[in-house]
Amino acid sequence: MTRRALVKYLVDLLLLVMATISIATGLIKIPGLTRYTGRTGLVLPYNQISFLHATAGVALAILVMIHLALGWHWLVVMTGTLASKAKGAGPFPDR
């Protein structure tokens, strides 16, 4: 495995972890959620949950930018390919 492939793999893995944390803490932060789950006596450390949610969100944004930077060449090539196909397709492309 090349170094670049390893970096891309690690970025994607971290994206998955940060998205999972962000989604889970976001669901926990929904007002009144504990009332609907039957956990009315549950005491959650909302300050820590909010901090974790915000930190995961910032990390997620940074990782998305790194992910896009690592795949920038592919994105440019695909955009050019799709644009050239759309230009040559005419007003009624085949479906």
HELIX and SHEET records of a PDB file:
HELIX    1   1 ARG A    3  ILE A   28  1                                  26    
HELIX    2   2 LEU A   33  THR A   37  1                                   5    
HELIX    3   3 TYR A   46  LEU A   70  1                                  25    
HELIX    4   4 TRP A   72  GLY A   88  1                                  17    
END                                                                             
